Amino acid sequence: MKILVLSSNGKAGTLVAQELLARGHQVTGNSHSANRNAFLTSYLEKDIRNLTKEDVAGYDAVVNAFGVLGEEAQITELYAQVNKHLLDLLAGSKTTLYVVGGAGSLFVDAKTNLALKDTPDFPAEYQAVANAQAYSLKHLFRGNQTVNWVFISPAAFFDFEGELTKNVVLAGPDFTVNNEGQSYLSYKDFAWELANQVEAQKLNRAWVNFRQGDK
């Protein structure tokens, strides 16, 4: 498959690109700055918001691993700009857009639409980015029928130092835990499961959650 990984210099983007390349796919990286990954020989240095239809044409999948922290109003607008631009570029195409989201959007109580980010113990340092991602999910992705999209919320504890276990549960938009009461996922397992889903090509216009399974 031919796959474009946006923000491939970042933590998630690097591991996703690496996993896809290891499986034999044709991977092109992208960031607004120079390529930091020697394993990527195909690379596009450009701000996501400046990408053109020509830049994204011909790919089976585009993985958006964009992520920033900052003041809520500023990053809500930034996330919305990035996601709207990608949806506009890919409208009507066969390409599937995979978005690395956050756990904050997951429903603790779907009946009342209570999200994890709105609970008392949600970490304050991630509140702004959780609200930004939730805004894009609600206003740009859910209900969109012009693009093949998959919005992925990793587990609440998203661990960059964690090991690859290949023990990943694919769940829906409700917040769930394993048999030890944990919502946990390593970045390596995230990249591994994302590659599985890209290859399977079964998910479409779906919001899902990746977390580690029972131990």
N, C-alpha and C positions, 0 to 999 in steps of 0.2 A: 504494500500500500504506500501511497504518497501522502506524507503527513507534515503539516506545518505546526511547529510548537512556538507559540508566542510567549515572550518573556523567558526565553530559554536560558538566560543567565541566572535566573533566580533559583531558589532551592527546589521547589516543586518542578519547575520547567526543566532544570538540568537532569533530574532523575527520570522524568518522563521521556525526554529525548534519548537518554542513555538506554533505557529499557526498550524503547521502540527500535532503536538502531541494533541492539543486541539480538532482536528477533528478525532482523533482515529487512526492515522497512526502509524506504527512502525518506529521510527526515531532514527538513530544513529548519534551522533555528531562526529566531528573531528577537531583537531587543533594540532599544533606542541608542545603545552604546555598543562598542566593539565586542566581538565574540570572545567569551572567556573560556570556552570549552574546546580544547584541541580536538576532541573526538568528532566535533561537528565540522564537516568540510563544506557543507552548503549552509549559507547564512545570509540573512537579510537585515542590514542595519537600518532601522527606520522606526520612528514612533508609531505605535499601533494606530493612532488616530490619523496617520498620514498614509496608511496602506490603501492601495487601489484595488479595484476589481481584478486587474491583471495580476497583482501580487498574490492574490488568493485563489486564482483560477487553476483548475486542474487537480486540486488536492482532494483526496478521499475524506480527510478529516483535518480540522483545525483545532488545536488544543490551546485554549486561552488560560495561561497560568499567571496572568497579571495580578499583582497584589501590592498594595501600599498601605502605610499607616499615616494618620494625620488628623487634622481637624475635620469634624463630621461633615459640615456643609461642603467643604472643599472636596473631600474624597468621594462623597455621594455623587457630586456632579462629575467627578473624574471617572468613576466606575461607570456611570450612566453614559458618558460620552464614548468610552471605549466599547462598551457592550452594544450600544445603539449603532455605532459605526460598523461593527462586525456583522450585526444582524442585517444592516442595510446592504453591505457588500455581498453577503451570502444568500440574500433573498432569492428564492426561485431556483437555486442551484441544488445539486445532489450532495454537496459537501455537508458533513455533520460537524457542528460546532460543539466541542466539549469544554465546559467552563469549570474551572477550579473555584468552588464557592467556599462557604464556611459553615460551621455547625450552628451558629447563632440563629439561622433561619428555621431550623428544625422545630416541629411542633411538639411541645410538651403536652398540650391539650388541643387537639385539632377541632373539637367542638366549639371552643371559644377563640380559636386562632392564637392561643398563647404560645409564643415562640421562646426558645431557650434563651435568647438574648434579652428577653423581658423578665426573666426570673431574678430574684434578689441576689443570688450568688454568682451571676455571670460576671467574669472579670472585667473591671472598668477599662483596662487598657485595650480591650478588644471591642468595646461597645461601638465606637464610631465605624470601624470597618464592618462589623456585623450589620449595623443599620444600613450602611452603603450597599452591601451585597444583597440584603433583603429588599431594598428599594428596587434594584435592577431586576431581581427575580420576580417581584410582584408586578412591576410596571412594564417590563420589557420582554421577559421570557414567557411567563405563564400566560397562556392564551395566544401566543404567537404561532401562526399557522403557515408562515412563509419560509421558515428556516427549519432544517433538521437540527435540533439542539438537545443537549443533555447537560443539566446543571447538577454538579456533584458536590454535596456537602460531606466533607470528611468528618471523622469523629471529633468529639469535644476536645479530647487530648490528642493533638496532632503532633507527633513526636519525631523531630528531625534526626535524633540520635538513635531511634529504635531500629531493631533488626528486621530483616525480611523473613516473614513466617509463612507467607502464602495462605494464611488462614483469615480470609476476608469475607464478611457477610455483605451482600448487596441488599439494602433495605430501602424503604420508601421515605417520605418526608417526615415521618414521626420519629422523635428522639427515642432510641432504644439502647439497651446495654446488654453485655454478655452475662454469662452465668456468675461472674464475679462482681457484677454491678458496675462494670467499666464501659465507658464509651471511649475507646482507645484505637489509634491507628498510627503506624509508622509511615513516614514519607515513602520509604521503600515499598511497603505494601500498597500504598496508594498508587504509586507509579505502576506497579505490577498489575493491579486490578484494573486500572484505567486502560492499560495496554490490552488486557483481556477483552474489555468492553469495546474498544476501538476495533479489534479484530472480529469480534462476534457480530457487530453491526445490527444488534437487535433492539437497542434502546433508541427511542425517538420521541422528541418533545416530552421529555421526562425529567423529573427532579428526584434524584436518588441520594442515598447515604451509604458511604463505605465505612465500615468499622470492623475491628478484629472480632472473630467469632469466639465461641466458647472454648475454654481451656481444658 
